[in-house]
Amino acid sequence: MNDQYYRRWLDQPNEQRVMLLELEHAAGVLQVADQPYIAPIADHLDDPVYDDVLIEAVGISTRIDGLIEFGDIRLRDDGGITHWLDYQFRGYPVRAYLGGMHWSRADFRLIAVATNEGIRSWERGELVCAVTDTSSKLDTPIDTGSLELGGNPVPLVLGRCFNVPAYRISTQADTYRVSYLPLSSVQPRDNGNAAPHAKDLANGAFTLDNHPGNASTITAAAHEPHDTPMTMVAWIAAHYGLEVSPATALPEVTVGIQSSSAISGAQILEQLRDTLGAGWMIDALNRLDVRVLTAPTGEPDITLAPDDIIDGTLELDTVEPPWSALTLRWGRNDAELRGVAATINDTDPSLAARYQRTWSESTVSQTLDGHPLATPVTHDTLLQIESDVVAERDRRLAYHAERRERWRVTTYVPTVTVYQSIRVDLAPIAERIGRVTAVRPQVGGKAELEILL
């Protein structure tokens, strides 16, 4: 079945639609549906039967703001599935499909994937599993191991970092480690001055030629190869066993992040999101998808007519006022110095000042007639080069020169996807085009959408 036919089928409000769920567990897969469904004999499936025990599936969502949604799968138990209480569901995927009552199983479309959090309750003949969206897997901290001295986590450096802490790892030599990952380059500093050393780039370490004095603070400039948003996303995806979606598109700017404590892939992605004004998700094919949010141009990808919308479900969720000014903090100094070598103070006072503060800042403002309460906004970023900062600052401020609104609506067209540009032909937003930021499929062939205008 091609996309055009599937779309025509969705446009027919009287078509009988079936939601199928496949719940993996430690010993296999369970197949349930919200209506009776048996795949045709011609499909030659080992198990063509889907038990019609699905009452409701709430919270199986796809969203691009990094927030984790929690929901439930409610299953009817007349005694036939009570033994499912013994199954280990926690951590396994749940897949949702939509199609027609008499369709081949192969023609059903995958509409969402969630992570099963396990059985939450059983009562009155109803078994309930809790679910979260699949992005929750990126909340697992990145295991970097422990430093040889002190037992603290080995610091993580991704990309280019201006100044990071260096941790001594030997009692026999002046050997320091700055990174869990191999480095492209490292420049140790003693109170800001370049320090003679021998590099061990493969281990993110170096050994000083001279023993530091009592008043010395040893830090380093560090460069790890994943120094653009695309390469950073690729590293995160590979670390968690994911692929990067071919739809991922990010600007070619220089970024970097350092963490001396436990940090997760989701936390890094959140910082990238704040840096670029982007969204991220794990898509239905288990791929990491990260894209910059931009204002739609041209004709929308999809238009919802009034008949596509469940009556009374359109509502304004939040309003964000326009920005009167934007400050981007960049070039984070992860190892502020209390004192800087006198030679640096004398020859480069601006560098000396930078060593003693956390951030550099770039600010621009705009005049917005008719918006007396427009707000100034500040964002911390992973950006490392001033020219990149200026370009991103100006682009993001222009996007927020007008008020941004988030709307919710429930539609009979459940195959709408996040990032699509969309027009909803219903007052008061009928003439506006927005972008879909979240989709929550529901039983009965419906979906709740969040739309950013």
C-alpha positions in Angstrom: 0.0 0.0 0.0 1.5 3.3 -1.0 1.4 6.6 1.0 -1.2 8.2 -1.2 -3.7 5.3 -0.7 -3.0 5.3 3.0 -3.7 9.0 3.2 -7.0 8.7 1.3 -8.0 6.0 3.8 -7.2 8.2 6.7 -9.4 11.0 5.1 -12.5 8.7 5.3 -14.0 9.3 8.7 -16.2 6.1 8.6 -13.4 3.7 8.0 -12.9 1.1 10.7 -9.5 1.6 12.2 -7.5 -0.8 14.3 -4.6 0.0 16.7 -2.2 -2.9 17.2 0.3 -3.0 20.0 3.3 -5.4 20.2 4.6 -5.7 23.7 8.1 -7.3 23.9 9.1 -9.0 27.1 12.0 -11.2 28.2 10.5 -14.4 26.7 8.9 -13.1 23.5 6.3 -10.7 22.1 2.6 -10.3 23.0 0.1 -9.0 20.3 -3.0 -7.0 21.4 -5.5 -4.8 19.6 -8.3 -2.5 20.4 -10.6 -4.5 18.1 -10.5 -8.2 16.9 -7.8 -8.6 14.3 -6.4 -11.7 12.5 -3.9 -11.2 9.8 -4.9 -12.8 6.4 -3.7 -16.4 5.7 -1.7 -15.0 2.8 0.6 -13.1 5.2 2.0 -16.5 6.4 2.6 -15.2 9.9 3.6 -17.6 12.7 1.1 -15.9 14.9 -1.6 -13.9 13.0 -3.9 -13.3 16.0 -4.0 -10.0 18.0 -6.0 -10.3 21.2 -8.7 -7.6 21.4 -7.9 -6.7 25.0 -6.5 -3.2 24.5 -8.7 -0.7 26.4 -6.5 2.4 26.2 -3.0 3.4 25.3 -2.1 6.8 26.8 1.3 8.5 26.8 2.9 6.7 23.9 4.2 9.9 22.4 6.7 11.4 20.1 7.9 14.8 21.1 11.0 17.0 20.4 11.5 19.0 23.5 13.4 16.3 25.5 10.6 16.0 28.1 9.8 12.4 29.2 6.1 11.5 29.1 4.6 8.8 31.3 1.5 6.9 30.4 -0.4 3.6 30.7 -1.5 0.7 28.6 -4.7 -0.7 29.9 -5.6 -4.3 29.0 -8.8 -6.1 29.7 -8.3 -9.3 31.6 -11.2 -11.8 31.8 -8.9 -14.4 33.1 -7.2 -15.1 29.8 -4.2 -12.9 30.3 -3.7 -13.1 34.1 -0.6 -15.2 33.6 1.0 -12.2 31.9 1.7 -10.9 35.5 4.6 -13.3 35.5 6.3 -11.7 32.4 9.2 -9.3 32.6 8.2 -6.3 30.5 10.3 -3.6 32.1 12.8 -2.0 29.7 11.4 -3.7 26.5 9.8 -1.7 23.6 6.1 -1.3 22.9 5.2 -0.6 19.2 2.0 0.9 18.0 0.6 0.3 14.5 -2.5 1.6 12.7 -4.5 0.1 9.9 -7.8 -1.4 8.7 -9.8 -4.3 10.0 -9.2 -6.5 6.9 -5.8 -5.3 5.9 -2.7 -7.3 5.5 -0.5 -6.9 8.5 2.3 -5.5 6.3 0.1 -2.6 5.3 -0.2 -1.3 8.9 1.9 1.7 9.6 4.2 2.1 12.7 3.0 5.2 14.4 4.9 5.2 17.8 7.4 3.4 19.9 7.5 3.5 23.7 9.5 1.9 26.5 7.6 -0.4 28.8 8.2 0.4 32.5 6.6 -2.9 33.6 3.3 -3.9 35.2 1.9 -1.1 37.3 -1.3 -2.6 38.6 -3.9 -5.3 38.3 -7.5 -5.0 39.6 -11.1 -5.5 38.6 -10.0 -7.6 35.6 -7.7 -4.9 34.2 -3.9 -5.2 33.8 -2.0 -1.9 33.5 1.5 -1.4 32.2 3.3 1.9 32.7 5.2 3.3 29.7 7.6 6.1 28.9 8.6 7.4 25.5 11.8 5.9 24.1 14.0 9.0 24.8 14.1 7.9 28.4 16.9 5.4 27.4 19.2 8.4 27.0 18.9 9.3 30.7 21.4 6.6 31.6 24.6 8.3 32.7 27.7 7.8 30.5 30.1 5.5 32.3 33.5 7.0 32.1 35.2 4.9 34.8 37.0 6.3 37.8 40.2 8.4 38.2 43.2 6.5 39.6 43.5 8.9 42.5 40.4 9.9 44.5 37.9 7.6 42.7 35.9 10.4 41.1 34.5 9.9 37.5 37.0 10.4 34.7 35.9 13.8 33.2 34.1 13.7 29.8 35.3 16.2 27.1 33.4 16.3 23.8 34.5 18.9 21.2 36.7 21.9 21.8 36.9 23.4 25.4 38.7 26.6 26.3 39.9 25.7 29.8 39.2 22.5 31.7 40.3 21.0 35.1 43.2 18.6 35.0 43.3 15.7 37.6 46.5 14.2 38.8 46.5 10.4 38.4 50.0 9.4 39.5 51.9 9.7 42.8 55.2 8.9 40.9 55.0 11.5 38.1 53.2 14.8 37.4 50.7 13.0 35.1 47.2 14.5 34.7 44.1 13.4 33.0 41.5 15.7 31.4 39.4 13.4 29.2 37.8 10.0 29.1 37.9 10.1 25.3 41.0 10.4 23.2 42.0 14.0 22.3 43.1 15.7 19.1 45.2 18.1 21.1 45.8 19.3 24.6 47.7 22.3 26.0 48.4 22.2 29.8 48.5 25.5 31.6 50.1 26.6 34.9 48.1 29.5 36.2 47.2 30.2 32.5 50.8 30.0 31.2 51.5 27.2 28.6 53.4 24.4 30.5 56.0 22.1 28.9 54.8 18.6 28.8 54.6 15.2 27.1 51.2 14.3 25.6 49.2 11.1 25.9 46.4 12.0 23.6 45.0 8.4 23.4 44.2 8.5 27.1 43.3 12.2 27.3 46.3 12.8 29.6 49.7 14.6 29.8 52.8 14.6 32.0 54.4 17.9 32.9 58.1 18.4 32.4 58.5 20.4 35.6 56.9 19.8 38.9 54.3 22.6 39.6 54.9 25.0 42.4 52.7 25.3 45.5 50.8 28.2 44.1 50.2 26.5 40.7 46.8 25.6 39.3 47.1 23.1 36.5 44.4 23.3 33.8 44.3 22.6 30.0 42.8 23.6 26.7 41.4 20.4 25.3 40.2 19.5 21.8 38.3 16.2 21.2 37.3 15.4 17.6 33.4 15.5 18.0 33.4 19.3 17.8 30.3 20.1 15.7 26.7 19.5 16.6 26.4 16.7 14.0 29.5 14.8 15.2 28.5 15.3 18.8 25.0 13.8 18.1 26.7 10.9 16.2 28.8 10.1 19.2 25.8 10.1 21.6 23.8 7.9 19.2 26.6 5.4 18.9 27.2 5.3 22.6 23.6 4.3 23.2 23.4 1.9 20.3 21.3 4.1 18.1 21.6 5.4 14.5 21.3 9.0 13.5 18.2 9.8 11.5 19.0 11.0 7.9 16.6 13.9 8.6 19.0 15.3 11.2 20.3 18.6 10.0 22.4 21.0 12.2 24.6 24.0 11.6 28.4 23.7 11.1 29.5 25.5 14.2 32.2 24.6 16.8 30.9 23.3 20.1 32.3 21.7 23.2 31.3 20.4 26.6 33.1 19.2 29.7 31.7 17.4 32.7 33.6 16.2 35.8 30.5 14.5 37.2 28.0 12.0 35.9 26.3 13.2 32.8 23.8 11.5 30.4 23.3 11.7 26.7 19.9 13.4 27.3 21.6 16.2 29.3 24.1 16.8 26.5 21.3 16.9 24.0 19.4 19.4 26.2 22.4 21.7 26.1 22.7 21.4 22.4 18.9 22.2 22.2 19.5 25.4 24.2 22.5 26.2 22.1 20.8 26.0 18.7 17.1 26.3 19.4 16.7 22.8 18.3 14.5 19.8 19.1 15.4 16.1 19.5 13.7 12.7 19.7 14.2 9.0 19.1 12.0 8.2 16.1 9.8 5.2 15.4 12.8 3.4 13.8 15.0 3.8 16.9 17.1 6.6 15.4 18.2 9.8 17.0 16.7 12.8 15.2 17.9 16.3 16.0 16.9 19.4 14.1 16.8 23.2 14.4 13.3 24.6 14.8 12.7 27.1 12.1 9.6 29.1 11.0 7.7 27.3 8.2 7.8 28.8 4.8 5.7 28.0 1.7 2.8 25.6 1.7 2.3 23.4 4.8 3.2 19.7 4.7 -0.3 18.9 5.9 -3.6 20.8 6.3 -6.3 19.6 8.7 -9.8 20.4 7.6 -12.6 20.9 10.3 -13.8 17.3 9.6 -10.3 16.1 10.6 -10.6 17.6 14.1 -12.5 16.2 17.0 -14.9 18.9 18.1 -13.9 21.0 21.1 -10.3 19.8 21.3 -8.5 22.9 20.0 -7.0 24.8 22.8 -4.2 27.3 23.5 -1.6 25.8 25.8 1.1 28.3 26.4 2.2 31.8 25.1 5.8 32.9 24.9 6.3 36.7 24.4 8.7 38.0 21.8 12.3 38.6 22.8 13.5 42.2 23.2 17.1 41.1 23.4 19.2 37.9 23.4 22.4 37.2 25.2 24.3 34.0 24.3 26.9 32.9 26.8 29.7 31.0 25.1 33.3 29.7 25.4 32.6 28.3 28.9 35.6 28.3 31.2 35.3 25.0 33.2 38.2 25.8 35.5 38.2 29.4 36.7 41.5 30.7 38.0 41.7 32.6 41.2 45.1 34.0 40.1 46.7 34.4 36.7 50.4 34.4 35.9 51.8 38.0 36.0 53.1 37.7 32.4 49.5 37.2 31.1 48.2 40.1 33.1 50.8 42.3 31.6 50.7 41.1 28.0 47.0 40.1 27.5 44.7 41.5 30.2 41.6 40.4 28.2 42.8 36.8 28.3 43.6 37.1 32.0 40.1 38.3 32.6 38.7 35.4 30.7 40.6 32.9 32.8 38.9 34.3 35.9 35.3 34.2 34.7 33.0 31.4 33.6 31.4 32.8 30.4 32.0 35.2 27.6 28.8 36.9 26.4 27.3 38.3 23.2 24.2 40.5 23.3 22.0 42.1 20.7 18.6 43.8 21.1 15.7 44.6 18.8 12.9 47.2 18.9 9.4 45.7 18.7 6.6 48.1 18.2 3.4 47.0 19.9 5.2 44.7 22.4 6.1 46.9 25.5 6.5 43.7 27.6 8.9 41.9 25.2 11.4 40.1 27.4 15.2 39.9 27.3 16.5 36.3 27.2 19.8 34.7 28.2 21.0 31.2 27.1 24.0 29.2 28.1 25.5 27.5 25.0 28.2 25.1 23.9 29.5 27.5 21.3 33.2 28.1 21.3 33.9 30.7 18.5 32.6 34.2 18.5 31.7 34.4 14.8 29.5 31.4 15.3 27.9 33.0 18.4 27.0 36.2 16.5 25.4 34.2 13.6 23.4 32.0 15.9 22.4 34.9 18.2 21.0 37.0 15.3 19.2 34.0 13.7 17.5 33.0 17.0 16.5 36.6 17.9 14.9 37.1 14.4 12.8 33.9 15.0 11.5 35.3 18.3 10.6 38.8 16.9 7.0 37.7 17.2 4.9 36.0 19.9 5.1 32.2 19.9 2.2 30.0 20.9 1.7 26.3 21.6 -1.7 24.8 20.7 -3.2 21.4 21.3 -5.7 19.6 19.1 -6.9 16.1 18.6 -7.3 14.8 15.1 -8.6 11.8 13.2 -5.4 11.8 11.2 -3.0 9.9 13.5 -0.1 9.8 11.0 0.9 13.4 11.4 4.6 13.5 12.4 6.7 15.9 14.5 8.6 18.6 12.6 5.9 18.7 9.9 4.6 22.2 9.0 0.8 22.2 9.5 -2.2 24.4 9.0 -5.4 23.8 11.1 -8.4 25.2 9.2 -10.2 26.2 12.4 -10.7 29.6 14.0 -8.8 31.3 15.6 -5.7 29.8 13.9 -7.0 29.0 10.4 -4.7 31.4 8.5 -1.5 30.4 10.3 1.1 27.8 9.7 2.9 26.1 12.5 5.2 23.2 13.3 4.2 19.9 15.0 6.3 19.4 18.2 4.5 16.4 19.8 2.2 13.6 18.7 0.3 11.3 21.1 -1.5 8.5 19.3 -4.8 7.3 20.8 -7.0 4.3 20.3 -9.7 4.6 17.6 -7.4 6.1 15.0 -6.9 9.5 16.7 -3.9 11.5 17.8 -3.4 14.6 20.0 -1.0 17.1 18.5 1.1 19.9 20.0 1.7 22.7 17.5 4.1 25.6 17.7 2.9 28.8 16.0 
